[in-house]
């Protein structure tokens, strides 16, 4: 029962809704289901008088990150400002321990991978519908509809903040268009989530599978690629390119001529599909224009964050204190942040904690590469895409993205291997255990 609840949590991530428990209290389903899942896991562990916790680098890095985030409340400027964020982190983090325990069994790793792909495809379909529907009823009516829905999937308080400062529209070449963002607060968090799922699907697509299963996986991957493109998130574009190049380079290194041919075909198809549009091309090109409005503002944010880090290098300004350090009159749930995950972490909780989080991603990438199979390569490429996208945006405080990120990191803890990188020229396969899903 516990394992099925875990799969249900993964599937529900892109469809989460909020239980408006009171004023300024937005309890989204993810933040309820994860503690329930963790408590059920604790009860089960106590009942069998055995609790399994992974004694691996990722676990210690995650625990250290939480410890330093907590310590920053004492070392920072105003401890009370960070309690909400700290509670959020401790609400979501337990999913890592539950996932690590469940993933010791191969069949549940298989099912979780499928659930992740379904979850990403579902998010993508909502985003694609969102974009296309705006052509039928018009931009203004579309915006009003999603503003009306925001309290249900974001909560009354947070929904109002998002609606007042939304980035749901984009103007390209003088034309305003609706962006794909699904039930996420903005297109950037939406793209973070879909990219992680997309590369999981890509690894699954290249693993030894039946043609029938690859058909729906390929369809899901195409829909996710399109959704990321229509999010018009330039950070997501760069993350997608970085993850794709990483995937291709590792694959080319470990495969024969057939593998090279397949990668070339898929890479060309994906790139043409995503970027064969003047709209998307214009959007990507503006990423390198430092005078463009949002780029100039982002550079200003980076400079502010760098100044904070210089003034508070050890413990940061304190978890939750970033916005009020920039603007003392800012509200508790202000939208002010550094637009760079690592600068955000360093500014609020110290340089060391930013390094710890960066190491968490790198160690997970390294472990997945060492696992030497296509599924793990897909996971590693997704983490690279997350890493590059995080240079331009922050998704740490998105319950869906953080939950999925921790689950994906937990997937790599097992050293199962498969002969997915067989050398075509030698006609041989390695002797590692094969993962089938």
DONULO-803526 format. One record per residue (C-alpha): residue number from 1; residue in three letters; x negated, y negated, z negated. Coordinates in steps of 0.1 Angstrom, whole numbers, plus 5000, padded with zeros to 4 digits. Last residue first. Layout:
N
SITE   i  aa   c1   c2   c3
SITE NUM Ala    X    Y    Z
...
REM end
This chain:
437
SITE   i  aa   c1   c2   c3
SITE 437 Unk 4888 5017 5172
SITE 436 Unk 4858 5039 5177
SITE 435 Unk 4825 5034 5158
SITE 434 Unk 4797 5057 5169
SITE 433 Unk 4770 5070 5146
SITE 432 Unk 4736 5062 5158
SITE 431 Unk 4716 5086 5180
SITE 430 Unk 4709 5062 5208
SITE 429 Unk 4723 5068 5242
SITE 428 Unk 4706 5080 5274
SITE 427 Unk 4710 5076 5311
SITE 426 Unk 4676 5061 5313
SITE 425 Unk 4686 5034 5338
SITE 424 Unk 4719 5028 5321
SITE 423 Unk 4703 5021 5288
SITE 422 Unk 4730 5026 5261
SITE 421 Unk 4739 4995 5242
SITE 420 Unk 4772 5008 5229
SITE 419 Unk 4756 5037 5211
SITE 418 Unk 4775 5030 5179
SITE 417 Unk 4764 5019 5144
SITE 416 Unk 4778 5018 5109
SITE 415 Unk 4757 4996 5085
SITE 414 Unk 4787 4983 5066
SITE 413 Unk 4784 4947 5053
SITE 412 Unk 4794 4933 5087
SITE 411 Unk 4831 4935 5082
SITE 410 Unk 4827 4915 5049
SITE 409 Unk 4815 4885 5070
SITE 408 Unk 4847 4888 5091
SITE 407 Unk 4869 4889 5061
SITE 406 Unk 4852 4858 5046
SITE 405 Unk 4856 4839 5079
SITE 404 Unk 4893 4849 5082
SITE 403 Unk 4901 4836 5047
SITE 402 Unk 4881 4804 5053
SITE 401 Unk 4899 4798 5087
SITE 400 Unk 4934 4805 5074
SITE 399 Unk 4930 4785 5041
SITE 398 Unk 4915 4755 5060
SITE 397 Unk 4892 4738 5035
SITE 396 Unk 4860 4751 5049
SITE 395 Unk 4870 4740 5084
SITE 394 Unk 4847 4710 5089
SITE 393 Unk 4839 4694 5122
SITE 392 Unk 4810 4685 5145
SITE 391 Unk 4781 4706 5133
SITE 390 Unk 4807 4732 5123
SITE 389 Unk 4814 4740 5159
SITE 388 Unk 4778 4753 5162
SITE 387 Unk 4781 4776 5132
SITE 386 Unk 4816 4788 5140
SITE 385 Unk 4804 4798 5176
SITE 384 Unk 4774 4816 5160
SITE 383 Unk 4798 4834 5136
SITE 382 Unk 4819 4845 5166
SITE 381 Unk 4788 4858 5183
SITE 380 Unk 4779 4878 5152
SITE 379 Unk 4814 4894 5151
SITE 378 Unk 4813 4902 5188
SITE 377 Unk 4778 4917 5183
SITE 376 Unk 4793 4938 5155
SITE 375 Unk 4819 4952 5178
SITE 374 Unk 4793 4958 5205
SITE 373 Unk 4770 4979 5184
SITE 372 Unk 4735 4975 5170
SITE 371 Unk 4742 4971 5133
SITE 370 Unk 4710 4950 5133
SITE 369 Unk 4729 4923 5152
SITE 368 Unk 4757 4924 5125
SITE 367 Unk 4731 4921 5097
SITE 366 Unk 4714 4891 5114
SITE 365 Unk 4747 4873 5119
SITE 364 Unk 4757 4879 5083
SITE 363 Unk 4723 4867 5071
SITE 362 Unk 4726 4836 5092
SITE 361 Unk 4761 4827 5080
SITE 360 Unk 4753 4831 5043
SITE 359 Unk 4720 4813 5048
SITE 358 Unk 4739 4783 5061
SITE 357 Unk 4761 4784 5029
SITE 356 Unk 4730 4786 5007
SITE 355 Unk 4713 4758 5026
SITE 354 Unk 4744 4736 5020
SITE 353 Unk 4743 4746 4983
SITE 352 Unk 4706 4735 4980
SITE 351 Unk 4713 4701 4996
SITE 350 Unk 4739 4693 4969
SITE 349 Unk 4776 4698 4961
SITE 348 Unk 4795 4669 4977
SITE 347 Unk 4770 4654 5001
SITE 346 Unk 4753 4688 5009
SITE 345 Unk 4787 4705 5015
SITE 344 Unk 4800 4677 5038
SITE 343 Unk 4767 4674 5056
SITE 342 Unk 4768 4712 5062
SITE 341 Unk 4804 4711 5075
SITE 340 Unk 4800 4681 5098
SITE 339 Unk 4828 4656 5103
SITE 338 Unk 4817 4638 5072
SITE 337 Unk 4850 4635 5054
SITE 336 Unk 4879 4610 5050
SITE 335 Unk 4913 4625 5054
SITE 334 Unk 4923 4615 5018
SITE 333 Unk 4940 4640 4995
SITE 332 Unk 4932 4622 4962
SITE 331 Unk 4939 4588 4978
SITE 330 Unk 4911 4564 4989
SITE 329 Unk 4907 4532 4969
SITE 328 Unk 4870 4539 4960
SITE 327 Unk 4862 4542 4998
SITE 326 Unk 4831 4561 5008
SITE 325 Unk 4824 4575 4973
SITE 324 Unk 4862 4580 4970
SITE 323 Unk 4862 4602 5001
SITE 322 Unk 4832 4623 4990
SITE 321 Unk 4843 4630 4955
SITE 320 Unk 4861 4663 4959
SITE 319 Unk 4831 4684 4947
SITE 318 Unk 4805 4661 4931
SITE 317 Unk 4784 4632 4945
SITE 316 Unk 4758 4658 4954
SITE 315 Unk 4742 4681 4928
SITE 314 Unk 4705 4679 4939
SITE 313 Unk 4702 4653 4966
SITE 312 Unk 4724 4625 4952
SITE 311 Unk 4712 4592 4967
SITE 310 Unk 4697 4607 4999
SITE 309 Unk 4726 4631 5002
SITE 308 Unk 4750 4601 4999
SITE 307 Unk 4731 4582 5027
SITE 306 Unk 4732 4612 5049
SITE 305 Unk 4770 4614 5045
SITE 304 Unk 4774 4578 5055
SITE 303 Unk 4752 4583 5085
SITE 302 Unk 4771 4614 5096
SITE 301 Unk 4804 4594 5093
SITE 300 Unk 4790 4566 5115
SITE 299 Unk 4779 4592 5140
SITE 298 Unk 4815 4606 5139
SITE 297 Unk 4829 4571 5145
SITE 296 Unk 4807 4566 5175
SITE 295 Unk 4817 4600 5189
SITE 294 Unk 4854 4592 5183
SITE 293 Unk 4851 4560 5203
SITE 292 Unk 4828 4570 5232
SITE 291 Unk 4795 4551 5229
SITE 290 Unk 4775 4582 5221
SITE 289 Unk 4787 4599 5253
SITE 288 Unk 4775 4635 5251
SITE 287 Unk 4808 4649 5240
SITE 286 Unk 4825 4628 5268
SITE 285 Unk 4814 4655 5293
SITE 284 Unk 4835 4681 5276
SITE 283 Unk 4867 4661 5278
SITE 282 Unk 4861 4652 5314
SITE 281 Unk 4856 4689 5322
SITE 280 Unk 4887 4698 5303
SITE 279 Unk 4908 4674 5324
SITE 278 Unk 4891 4680 5356
SITE 277 Unk 4899 4717 5353
SITE 276 Unk 4878 4747 5363
SITE 275 Unk 4863 4747 5328
SITE 274 Unk 4881 4774 5310
SITE 273 Unk 4889 4799 5338
SITE 272 Unk 4857 4792 5357
SITE 271 Unk 4836 4797 5325
SITE 270 Unk 4856 4828 5315
SITE 269 Unk 4853 4844 5350
SITE 268 Unk 4816 4835 5353
SITE 267 Unk 4808 4850 5319
SITE 266 Unk 4829 4881 5326
SITE 265 Unk 4812 4888 5360
SITE 264 Unk 4777 4881 5346
SITE 263 Unk 4783 4903 5316
SITE 262 Unk 4795 4931 5337
SITE 261 Unk 4765 4929 5360
SITE 260 Unk 4741 4928 5332
SITE 259 Unk 4757 4958 5316
SITE 258 Unk 4755 4978 5348
SITE 257 Unk 4718 4969 5352
SITE 256 Unk 4708 4981 5317
SITE 255 Unk 4717 4970 5282
SITE 254 Unk 4699 4957 5251
SITE 253 Unk 4684 4924 5262
SITE 252 Unk 4714 4916 5284
SITE 251 Unk 4738 4922 5256
SITE 250 Unk 4718 4900 5232
SITE 249 Unk 4717 4872 5258
SITE 248 Unk 4753 4875 5268
SITE 247 Unk 4766 4874 5232
SITE 246 Unk 4744 4844 5224
SITE 245 Unk 4755 4826 5255
SITE 244 Unk 4792 4832 5247
SITE 243 Unk 4788 4821 5211
SITE 242 Unk 4770 4789 5222
SITE 241 Unk 4796 4782 5249
SITE 240 Unk 4825 4788 5226
SITE 239 Unk 4809 4766 5199
SITE 238 Unk 4803 4738 5224
SITE 237 Unk 4839 4740 5235
SITE 236 Unk 4851 4741 5199
SITE 235 Unk 4831 4710 5191
SITE 234 Unk 4848 4693 5221
SITE 233 Unk 4882 4702 5208
SITE 232 Unk 4906 4698 5237
SITE 231 Unk 4929 4724 5221
SITE 230 Unk 4938 4733 5256
SITE 229 Unk 4904 4750 5262
SITE 228 Unk 4907 4769 5229
SITE 227 Unk 4942 4781 5239
SITE 226 Unk 4929 4792 5274
SITE 225 Unk 4902 4813 5258
SITE 224 Unk 4927 4828 5234
SITE 223 Unk 4950 4837 5262
SITE 222 Unk 4922 4853 5282
SITE 221 Unk 4910 4873 5251
SITE 220 Unk 4945 4886 5245
SITE 219 Unk 4949 4897 5281
SITE 218 Unk 4916 4914 5279
SITE 217 Unk 4926 4932 5247
SITE 216 Unk 4958 4942 5263
SITE 215 Unk 4941 4958 5293
SITE 214 Unk 4912 4972 5273
SITE 213 Unk 4936 4995 5255
SITE 212 Unk 4947 5010 5288
SITE 211 Unk 4912 5014 5302
SITE 210 Unk 4902 5035 5272
SITE 209 Unk 4874 5022 5251
SITE 208 Unk 4836 5022 5248
SITE 207 Unk 4829 4987 5233
SITE 206 Unk 4829 4958 5258
SITE 205 Unk 4865 4947 5250
SITE 204 Unk 4861 4951 5213
SITE 203 Unk 4831 4928 5213
SITE 202 Unk 4852 4903 5233
SITE 201 Unk 4881 4907 5209
SITE 200 Unk 4859 4898 5179
SITE 199 Unk 4847 4869 5200
SITE 198 Unk 4882 4856 5205
SITE 197 Unk 4892 4861 5168
SITE 196 Unk 4865 4838 5156
SITE 195 Unk 4872 4813 5184
SITE 194 Unk 4909 4813 5176
SITE 193 Unk 4903 4803 5139
SITE 192 Unk 4878 4775 5147
SITE 191 Unk 4901 4763 5176
SITE 190 Unk 4931 4759 5152
SITE 189 Unk 4909 4741 5127
SITE 188 Unk 4899 4717 5154
SITE 187 Unk 4934 4713 5170
SITE 186 Unk 4948 4699 5137
SITE 185 Unk 4970 4708 5107
SITE 184 Unk 4974 4744 5119
SITE 183 Unk 5007 4759 5129
SITE 182 Unk 4997 4760 5166
SITE 181 Unk 4971 4734 5175
SITE 180 Unk 4972 4731 5213
SITE 179 Unk 4969 4695 5224
SITE 178 Unk 4997 4673 5237
SITE 177 Unk 4986 4651 5265
SITE 176 Unk 4981 4613 5271
SITE 175 Unk 4968 4603 5306
SITE 174 Unk 4944 4573 5309
SITE 173 Unk 4916 4595 5321
SITE 172 Unk 4920 4617 5291
SITE 171 Unk 4940 4607 5261
SITE 170 Unk 4945 4633 5234
SITE 169 Unk 4974 4640 5211
SITE 168 Unk 4977 4662 5180
SITE 167 Unk 4950 4643 5161
SITE 166 Unk 4974 4634 5133
SITE 165 Unk 4969 4607 5108
SITE 164 Unk 5004 4600 5096
SITE 163 Unk 5017 4634 5105
SITE 162 Unk 4987 4650 5087
SITE 161 Unk 4993 4630 5055
SITE 160 Unk 5030 4638 5056
SITE 159 Unk 5024 4675 5060
SITE 158 Unk 4999 4675 5031
SITE 157 Unk 5026 4663 5007
SITE 156 Unk 5056 4682 5021
SITE 155 Unk 5037 4714 5028
SITE 154 Unk 5017 4725 5058
SITE 153 Unk 5039 4751 5076
SITE 152 Unk 5073 4738 5065
SITE 151 Unk 5064 4702 5059
SITE 150 Unk 5049 4701 5095
SITE 149 Unk 5081 4712 5112
SITE 148 Unk 5096 4677 5115
SITE 147 Unk 5063 4663 5126
SITE 146 Unk 5061 4691 5151
SITE 145 Unk 5095 4682 5166
SITE 144 Unk 5088 4645 5166
SITE 143 Unk 5055 4650 5185
SITE 142 Unk 5073 4671 5211
SITE 141 Unk 5100 4645 5216
SITE 140 Unk 5074 4618 5222
SITE 139 Unk 5053 4640 5245
SITE 138 Unk 5081 4650 5269
SITE 137 Unk 5107 4677 5269
SITE 136 Unk 5095 4701 5295
SITE 135 Unk 5058 4690 5297
SITE 134 Unk 5055 4691 5260
SITE 133 Unk 5066 4728 5261
SITE 132 Unk 5034 4737 5279
SITE 131 Unk 5011 4726 5251
SITE 130 Unk 5031 4740 5223
SITE 129 Unk 5037 4773 5242
SITE 128 Unk 4999 4776 5246
SITE 127 Unk 4993 4769 5209
SITE 126 Unk 5019 4795 5198
SITE 125 Unk 5004 4820 5222
SITE 124 Unk 4969 4813 5209
SITE 123 Unk 4979 4819 5173
SITE 122 Unk 4995 4852 5183
SITE 121 Unk 4964 4862 5203
SITE 120 Unk 4942 4854 5173
SITE 119 Unk 4963 4874 5149
SITE 118 Unk 4965 4903 5173
SITE 117 Unk 4927 4903 5176
SITE 116 Unk 4922 4901 5138
SITE 115 Unk 4948 4929 5133
SITE 114 Unk 4929 4952 5157
SITE 113 Unk 4896 4945 5139
SITE 112 Unk 4914 4952 5106
SITE 111 Unk 4927 4985 5119
SITE 110 Unk 4893 4997 5129
SITE 109 Unk 4877 4986 5097
SITE 108 Unk 4905 5005 5079
SITE 107 Unk 4896 5037 5098
SITE 106 Unk 4860 5033 5089
SITE 105 Unk 4865 5033 5052
SITE 104 Unk 4840 5011 5033
SITE 103 Unk 4860 4983 5048
SITE 102 Unk 4886 4983 5020
SITE 101 Unk 4859 4975 4994
SITE 100 Unk 4844 4946 5014
SITE  99 Unk 4878 4933 5022
SITE  98 Unk 4889 4931 4985
SITE  97 Unk 4856 4915 4975
SITE  96 Unk 4858 4889 5003
SITE  95 Unk 4895 4882 4996
SITE  94 Unk 4884 4869 4962
SITE  93 Unk 4871 4837 4978
SITE  92 Unk 4905 4822 4986
SITE  91 Unk 4919 4812 4952
SITE  90 Unk 4885 4804 4938
SITE  89 Unk 4878 4780 4967
SITE  88 Unk 4913 4763 4963
SITE  87 Unk 4908 4759 4925
SITE  86 Unk 4875 4742 4932
SITE  85 Unk 4891 4719 4957
SITE  84 Unk 4918 4709 4932
SITE  83 Unk 4894 4705 4904
SITE  82 Unk 4871 4682 4924
SITE  81 Unk 4885 4648 4915
SITE  80 Unk 4886 4656 4878
SITE  79 Unk 4848 4659 4877
SITE  78 Unk 4841 4623 4887
SITE  77 Unk 4805 4613 4897
SITE  76 Unk 4787 4646 4902
SITE  75 Unk 4765 4667 4879
SITE  74 Unk 4793 4684 4860
SITE  73 Unk 4816 4689 4890
SITE  72 Unk 4786 4699 4910
SITE  71 Unk 4782 4729 4888
SITE  70 Unk 4814 4744 4902
SITE  69 Unk 4802 4741 4938
SITE  68 Unk 4768 4755 4927
SITE  67 Unk 4785 4785 4912
SITE  66 Unk 4808 4790 4942
SITE  65 Unk 4778 4789 4966
SITE  64 Unk 4758 4813 4943
SITE  63 Unk 4787 4838 4944
SITE  62 Unk 4788 4836 4982
SITE  61 Unk 4750 4840 4984
SITE  60 Unk 4751 4870 4961
SITE  59 Unk 4778 4887 4981
SITE  58 Unk 4761 4880 5014
SITE  57 Unk 4728 4894 5001
SITE  56 Unk 4742 4928 4992
SITE  55 Unk 4753 4945 4961
SITE  54 Unk 4788 4951 4973
SITE  53 Unk 4813 4953 4944
SITE  52 Unk 4831 4986 4938
SITE  51 Unk 4853 4988 4906
SITE  50 Unk 4858 5022 4891
SITE  49 Unk 4881 5032 4863
SITE  48 Unk 4907 5046 4888
SITE  47 Unk 4933 5025 4871
SITE  46 Unk 4909 4996 4867
SITE  45 Unk 4902 4995 4904
SITE  44 Unk 4939 4997 4913
SITE  43 Unk 4947 4969 4889
SITE  42 Unk 4919 4948 4903
SITE  41 Unk 4930 4954 4939
SITE  40 Unk 4965 4944 4930
SITE  39 Unk 4952 4913 4914
SITE  38 Unk 4931 4905 4945
SITE  37 Unk 4961 4910 4969
SITE  36 Unk 4983 4888 4947
SITE  35 Unk 4955 4862 4947
SITE  34 Unk 4952 4864 4985
SITE  33 Unk 4989 4864 4991
SITE  32 Unk 4996 4831 4973
SITE  31 Unk 4969 4810 4989
SITE  30 Unk 4977 4825 5023
SITE  29 Unk 5014 4817 5018
SITE  28 Unk 5009 4780 5015
SITE  27 Unk 5015 4764 4982
SITE  26 Unk 5019 4726 4987
SITE  25 Unk 5021 4709 4953
SITE  24 Unk 5021 4671 4957
SITE  23 Unk 5056 4669 4944
SITE  22 Unk 5069 4704 4937
SITE  21 Unk 5068 4740 4947
SITE  20 Unk 5070 4734 4984
SITE  19 Unk 5064 4769 4995
SITE  18 Unk 5043 4764 5027
SITE  17 Unk 5042 4785 5059
SITE  16 Unk 5016 4808 5073
SITE  15 Unk 5020 4819 5109
SITE  14 Unk 4984 4819 5120
SITE  13 Unk 4973 4839 5089
SITE  12 Unk 5002 4864 5090
SITE  11 Unk 4984 4892 5108
SITE  10 Unk 4954 4890 5084
SITE   9 Unk 4977 4890 5054
SITE   8 Unk 4997 4920 5068
SITE   7 Unk 4964 4939 5072
SITE   6 Unk 4957 4933 5035
SITE   5 Unk 4992 4943 5025
SITE   4 Unk 4986 4975 5044
SITE   3 Unk 4954 4982 5024
SITE   2 Unk 4972 4976 4991
SITE   1 Unk 5000 5000 5000
REM end
